[in-house]
Amino acid sequence: MSLQDCELAFQKNNLQLLAAQYNISMADAEILQARIWELPQIEGYVNAINPQDKRVFDVGRAKGVEITQLIYLGGKKKNEIQFAKSNKELSQLQFNQLLVDLRSQLRETYFNLVYEQKKQVSIEAQLKYMNDLLAAYKVQTDKGNISLKDYVRLQSIVIQLNNDRIDINNNILALQQTMKMLTGQQEKVMPELPKHEENEILISQPFGDLEVLQQKALQNNADYLYNLKLIDNSKLYAQWQKSLNTPDLNLGAEYDQASGTFNNEVNLKIGIPIPLWKVNKGNVEKAKYAIQQNEKNSEYQKLNLQTQVESAYQTWKNQYDQYYELKPVDLENMETVYNGILKNFRNGNVSLIDFTDFMESYRQTVLQVYEMKKQIMISAEQLNQLVQTKIFY
């Protein structure tokens, strides 16, 4: 699978992402709920005992009914709806951040897998050659033509290569499991990164100005925007709580057949609590403190984000500069020398000591080169994750 194939599978199948989408739907439901008013209330009565005429359930002569509706005052419903809408915006920002985090994890896992498999191919090729050579030396050692010391020297390289292979295979196994979870694929994901795409990522450079990157992060980073939105959210909550101190009005109509001043009278009913004290004073105070807390958290998140961008940029630059100290011709020379050493050793033109020293150095260098390439891509992706706009491929 290409990186694009993996990203498409991730967006379609990732269970964490699919589950998180329901938070937005639930926030929509909360907005719907906030719009709903209290139901009107209806009450009625009928006569149970008529002591004057000594009758029970004298329904024909004594009954009544009333209906009332709670009327919200002080903008309570408006404030509750605005607060619910703000909660939806927070849910959307949380989803956006989760999407970015999981997508970055996917890309980092993909790049890790690419270079672990490249390491695997190189180590397997070296190991095959060394195992064949060791088998030949074993025969000659048993015949007494080669000293045991030379055999052991070769065997130590084979042991180290085997250790490298085990470590790399374990890494690949763990990465494959992560890729399955992220993409929802049951089969092993075999990454396919064409050479031109690999080079495009390796040579890409972001904006030269660190301040521009930091500004982009402040404009786009969903986690930081979430903290900013929390300030507005807490202000709306405080406004809502303050409006709850305003008494609500109960408005209704009543019909009474015979027990009122007049027969068959219809009355207007109005009820409102007496505002002797603020019934929601504690929650209003709590909401004020929440605003101050979120403002301080936002200041911290701003500083933290700027620091993270600076650190990520410097990490990428260090990796980039380290790799590009090696010229392409240096890497080509390394492969040329490697093939030459193998050929000359078989022809008896290179001593065993020189051969084993070179093989150990070559093994380490190959692993380091692949590690440098991998770290360039991963550090670039970490910068992408913070800035959340297209910086690298």
Long-range contacts (C-beta under 8 A, 24 or more apart in sequence): 1-183, 1-185, 1-189, 1-190, 1-191, 1-192, 2-191, 2-192, 2-193, 3-107, 3-110, 3-191, 3-193, 3-197, 6-106, 6-110, 6-179, 6-182, 6-183, 6-189, 6-191, 7-103, 7-106, 7-107, 9-183, 9-184, 9-185, 10-102, 10-103, 10-106, 10-182, 10-183, 10-184, 12-184, 13-183, 13-184, 13-185, 14-102, 14-182, 14-183, 14-184, 15-184, 16-98, 16-102, 17-98, 17-99, 17-102, 20-94, 20-95, 20-98, 21-95, 23-91, 23-94, 23-95, 24-88, 24-91, 24-92, 24-95, 26-91, 27-84, 27-87, 27-88, 27-90, 27-91, 27-92, 28-88, 30-84, 30-87, 30-88, 31-81, 31-84, 31-85, 31-88, 33-84, 34-77, 34-80, 34-81, 34-83, 34-84, 35-77, 35-81, 37-70, 37-72, 37-77, 38-69, 38-70, 40-67, 40-68, 40-69, 41-67, 41-68, 41-69, 41-252, 42-66, 42-67, 42-68, 43-67, 43-68, 61-257, 61-258, 62-257, 62-258, 62-259, 63-257, 64-254, 64-255, 64-256, 64-257, 64-259, 65-254, 65-255, 66-252, 66-253, 66-254, 66-255, 66-269, 67-252, 67-253, 68-250, 68-251, 68-252, 68-269, 68-271, 69-250, 69-251, 69-252, 70-248, 70-249, 70-250, 71-248, 71-249, 71-250, 71-251, 72-248, 73-246, 73-247, 73-248, 73-249, 74-243, 74-244, 74-245, 74-246, 75-243, 75-246, 76-240, 76-243, 76-244, 76-246, 76-248, 79-236, 79-239, 79-240, 79-243, 80-240, 82-236, 82-239, 82-240, 83-233, 83-236, 83-237, 83-240, 86-229, 86-232, 86-233, 86-236, 87-233, 89-229, 89-233, 90-226, 90-229, 90-230, 90-233, 93-222, 93-223, 93-225, 93-226, 93-229, 94-222, 94-226, 96-222, 97-222, 97-223, 97-226, 100-222, 100-385, 100-388, 101-385, 102-182, 104-381, 104-382, 104-384, 104-385, 105-178, 105-182, 106-179, 106-182, 106-183, 107-381, 108-377, 108-378, 108-381, 108-382, 109-175, 109-178, 109-179, 109-182, 110-179, 110-191, 110-193, 111-193, 111-374, 111-377, 111-378, 111-381, 112-171, 112-175, 112-374, 112-378, 113-172, 113-175, 113-176, 113-179, 113-189, 113-191, 114-191, 114-193, 114-198, 114-374, 115-370, 115-371, 115-373, 115-374, 116-168, 116-171, 116-172, 116-175, 117-172, 117-191, 118-370, 119-164, 119-168, 119-366, 119-367, 119-370, 120-165, 120-168, 120-169, 120-172, 122-366, 122-367, 122-370, 123-161, 123-164, 123-165, 123-168, 123-363, 124-165, 126-161, 126-359, 126-362, 126-363, 127-158, 127-161, 127-162, 127-165, 129-342, 130-154, 130-157, 130-158, 130-161, 130-359, 131-158, 134-158, 150-352, 153-352, 153-353, 153-356, 154-352, 154-356, 157-356, 157-359, 157-360, 157-363, 160-360, 160-363, 161-363, 164-363, 164-367, 197-393, 198-373, 200-393, 201-376, 201-377, 201-380, 201-392, 201-393, 202-323, 202-373, 202-376, 202-377, 204-380, 204-392, 204-393, 205-320, 206-313, 206-316, 206-380, 206-383, 206-391, 206-392, 207-391, 210-309, 210-310, 210-313, 213-309, 213-313, 213-383, 213-387, 213-391, 214-305, 214-306, 214-309, 214-310, 216-387, 216-388, 216-389, 216-391, 217-305, 217-306, 217-309, 217-386, 217-387, 217-388, 218-302, 218-305, 218-306, 219-389, 220-387, 220-388, 220-389, 221-305, 221-386, 221-387, 221-388, 222-388, 223-301, 223-305, 224-301, 224-302, 224-305, 227-294, 227-297, 227-298, 227-301, 228-298, 230-294, 230-297, 230-298, 231-291, 231-294, 231-295, 231-298, 233-294, 234-287, 234-290, 234-291, 234-293, 234-294, 235-291, 237-287, 237-290, 238-284, 238-287, 238-288, 238-290, 238-291, 241-280, 241-283, 241-284, 241-286, 241-287, 242-280, 242-284, 242-287, 244-279, 244-280, 244-283, 245-275, 245-278, 245-279, 245-280, 245-281, 245-284, 247-272, 247-273, 247-274, 247-275, 248-272, 248-273, 305-386, 308-386, 309-383, 309-386, 309-387, 312-379, 312-382, 312-383, 312-386, 313-383, 315-379, 315-382, 316-376, 316-379, 316-380, 316-382, 316-383, 319-372, 319-375, 319-376, 319-379, 320-376, 322-372, 323-372, 323-373, 323-376, 326-369, 331-369, 334-362, 334-365, 338-362
